[in-house]
Amino acid sequence: MTYRYDIAIVGGGIVGCSILSALAQKGVSNAVLLERLDLTSGSTWHSAGNTTHFGHYSDITKLYADSLEFYLATEKATGNPIDFHRTGSLRLATSQKQLAEYESLKRTFAKLGVPFSVIDGRDAGQRHPLLDSRGIFGAAYTPADGHVDPSLTTRALAKIATICGAKIERNCLVADFRKNGTNWELDTTSGTVSARHLVLAASFWTRELAMKADIDLPLFAVEHQALITDDIPELISREDELPAVRDPAAPCNIRQEGNALLVGVYEREPKFWGTEGIPSDFGQDLFPPDLDRLEIHLSRAIERMPVLGRCGIKTVINGPICFTPDGYPLLGHVDGKHGLWLAAGFQVGVGTGGGSGQYLANWIINGKPPYPLPAVYPSRFRSPLDKSECLRRIKAAYSGSYVGASHRG
Ligand SMILES: Cc1cc2nc3c(=O)[nH]c(=O)nc-3n(C[C@H](O)[C@H](O)[C@H](O)COP(=O)(O)OP(=O)(O)OC[C@H]3O[C@@H](n4cnc5c(N)ncnc54)[C@H](O)[C@@H]3O)c2cc1C
């Protein structure tokens, strides 16, 4: 038996569920999401859930702003909590050049109505008493930033999608697909699915899936580590949650997690994973922690926040994160493959997933993007990149997080 839909989405992370939810809320109920295990089984379940608004130009900032708005609207519509903490963020300037760059973004944020200011080092230190602000030239302050619970948010998105009539098939692995007439035909572990539009939203698995249609995508997974400290006495006694800090010099992000700190590190020498293919037995897994690799970065973070040097580490999360050579996702139609869409390569999938879901849903429904956003179009990689060149550029994008035109959350 063949199950027929207008739209099939592969992948039940926060991105796939955002697309399904946006489609269903716009009246496309004959849509299905196919997930090989349960929802959030890829990167989403172990994400730190940070939702920043920091983008280097207005359309990227808009993706961030739309995402949080979408999640909060979903929480309201479903009654399912997403556990949003509005803490604000400080993106430190460790050079005069960075500070000038932040200054130049003021107009972008003003245009979108997203609160944004550039503050001096003293002000940054006052807003974050654990920060050693010596040597900081200033900071970009985005008070609407915060963090959500990624799994709760994904489930809320899934709930509104099903309320609006869309379907979700769990334990349904898409093993192969092909064009059959005007439709895409998918072989799944639950039978054959046929759909006019097919969206590949399977994160780092998307590379292998796309190869079924002879498409060589420039995306690979990197091991990404975040650690949670033991409880910190200075935090136990606080009433308000501290703003998140992003330090381009480490580079790392540090935010409060309960009475502890959560530190996400972008390693200088990132370790790639699954470059020869994602192991078929990879379930909902993490990698063993490797603190040695973090040492150089943590010593920099301790200089910035000395309390980190005095507290123990409770947990280390080392999970796969998907990257493209320029750090932006592949979002949009695949040239020359009618009805085939990509929503993959998200390294800030929580921060940008909701807005991206709405963007793609509008594009599929109306046949044209809601507004031009060439930075994410898959067509920007005109011809397949040589694998070693692709890995070299991903390494540069990953290790250069928070510097220049990167937009990592
Ligand atoms: C330690 C860590 C911390 C992070 N912190 C943040 C953060 O603070 N903020 C932020 O924005 N991002 C963060 N990220 C990144 C974020 O987790 C990802 O960008 C996001 O989860 C990607 O979502 P996704 O839906 O694209 O992919 P995934 O969540 O990986 O979902 C893909 C889904 O596709 C399914 N799938 C794969 N192949 C098939 C198939 N053949 N058939 C059916 N289903 C299939 C998988 O099972 C999976 O559920 C972090 C990542 C890590 C590792």
The ligand as a Tripos MOL2 file, in Angstrom:
@<TRIPOS>MOLECULE
LIG
   53    58     1     0     0
SMALL
NO_CHARGES

@<TRIPOS>ATOM
      1 C1         26.2020   20.1720   22.6360 C.3       1 LIG1
      2 C2         25.3360   20.9670   21.6660 C.ar      1 LIG1
      3 C3         24.7820   22.1660   22.0750 C.ar      1 LIG1
      4 C4         24.0000   22.9180   21.1850 C.ar      1 LIG1
      5 N1         23.4530   24.0900   21.6100 N.ar      1 LIG1
      6 C5         22.6820   24.8350   20.7550 C.ar      1 LIG1
      7 C6         22.0730   26.0410   21.1970 C.ar      1 LIG1
      8 O1         22.2530   26.4730   22.3340 O.2       1 LIG1
      9 N2         21.2720   26.7170   20.3120 N.ar      1 LIG1
     10 C7         21.0540   26.2620   19.0310 C.ar      1 LIG1
     11 O2         20.3310   26.9090   18.2780 O.2       1 LIG1
     12 N3         21.6200   25.1130   18.6090 N.ar      1 LIG1
     13 C8         22.4160   24.3850   19.4360 C.ar      1 LIG1
     14 N4         22.9760   23.2070   19.0030 N.ar      1 LIG1
     15 C9         22.6900   22.7810   17.6280 C.3       1 LIG1
     16 C10        21.2760   22.2190   17.5510 C.3       1 LIG1
     17 O3         21.1720   21.1330   18.4370 O.3       1 LIG1
     18 C11        20.9680   21.7960   16.1180 C.3       1 LIG1
     19 O4         21.2340   22.8700   15.2370 O.3       1 LIG1
     20 C12        19.5180   21.3850   15.9410 C.3       1 LIG1
     21 O5         19.1120   20.4830   16.9340 O.3       1 LIG1
     22 C13        19.3300   20.7820   14.5690 C.3       1 LIG1
     23 O6         17.9870   20.3890   14.4480 O.3       1 LIG1
     24 P1         17.5110   19.5480   13.1820 P.3       1 LIG1
     25 O7         16.0510   19.4010   13.2860 O.co2     1 LIG1
     26 O8         18.0990   20.1550   11.9580 O.co2     1 LIG1
     27 O9         18.2650   18.1480   13.3200 O.3       1 LIG1
     28 P2         18.1370   16.9350   14.3600 P.3       1 LIG1
     29 O10        17.6870   17.3870   15.6940 O.co2     1 LIG1
     30 O11        19.4430   16.2220   14.3110 O.co2     1 LIG1
     31 O12        16.9850   16.0500   13.7510 O.3       1 LIG1
     32 C14        17.1620   15.2780   12.5950 C.3       1 LIG1
     33 C15        16.2140   14.1080   12.7390 C.3       1 LIG1
     34 O13        16.2060   13.3640   11.5080 O.3       1 LIG1
     35 C16        15.9840   12.0030   11.8390 C.3       1 LIG1
     36 N5         16.4140   11.1950   10.6960 N.ar      1 LIG1
     37 C17        17.6630   11.0910   10.2030 C.ar      1 LIG1
     38 N6         17.6970   10.2830    9.1400 N.ar      1 LIG1
     39 C18        16.4370    9.8350    8.9510 C.ar      1 LIG1
     40 C19        15.8300    8.9520    8.0170 C.ar      1 LIG1
     41 N7         16.5490    8.3720    7.0460 N.pl3     1 LIG1
     42 N8         14.5050    8.6990    8.1260 N.ar      1 LIG1
     43 C20        13.7620    9.2960    9.1030 C.ar      1 LIG1
     44 N9         14.2940   10.1430   10.0150 N.ar      1 LIG1
     45 C21        15.6040   10.4180    9.9450 C.ar      1 LIG1
     46 C22        16.8340   11.8160   13.0950 C.3       1 LIG1
     47 O14        16.4390   10.6890   13.8380 O.3       1 LIG1
     48 C23        16.6010   13.1250   13.8260 C.3       1 LIG1
     49 O15        15.5610   13.0400   14.7830 O.3       1 LIG1
     50 C24        23.7630   22.4370   19.8680 C.ar      1 LIG1
     51 C25        24.3290   21.2260   19.4740 C.ar      1 LIG1
     52 C26        25.1100   20.4900   20.3510 C.ar      1 LIG1
     53 C27        25.7080   19.2050   19.8800 C.3       1 LIG1
@<TRIPOS>BOND
     1     1     2 1
     2     2     3 ar
     3     2    52 ar
     4     3     4 ar
     5     4     5 ar
     6     4    50 ar
     7     5     6 ar
     8     6     7 ar
     9     6    13 1
    10     7     8 2
    11     7     9 ar
    12     9    10 ar
    13    10    11 2
    14    10    12 ar
    15    12    13 ar
    16    13    14 ar
    17    14    15 1
    18    14    50 ar
    19    15    16 1
    20    16    17 1
    21    16    18 1
    22    18    19 1
    23    18    20 1
    24    20    21 1
    25    20    22 1
    26    22    23 1
    27    23    24 1
    28    24    25 2
    29    24    26 1
    30    24    27 1
    31    27    28 1
    32    28    29 2
    33    28    30 1
    34    28    31 1
    35    31    32 1
    36    32    33 1
    37    33    34 1
    38    33    48 1
    39    34    35 1
    40    35    36 1
    41    35    46 1
    42    36    37 ar
    43    36    45 ar
    44    37    38 ar
    45    38    39 ar
    46    39    40 ar
    47    39    45 ar
    48    40    41 1
    49    40    42 ar
    50    42    43 ar
    51    43    44 ar
    52    44    45 ar
    53    46    47 1
    54    46    48 1
    55    48    49 1
    56    50    51 ar
    57    51    52 ar
    58    52    53 1
@<TRIPOS>SUBSTRUCTURE
     1 LIG1         1 GROUP 0 **** ****
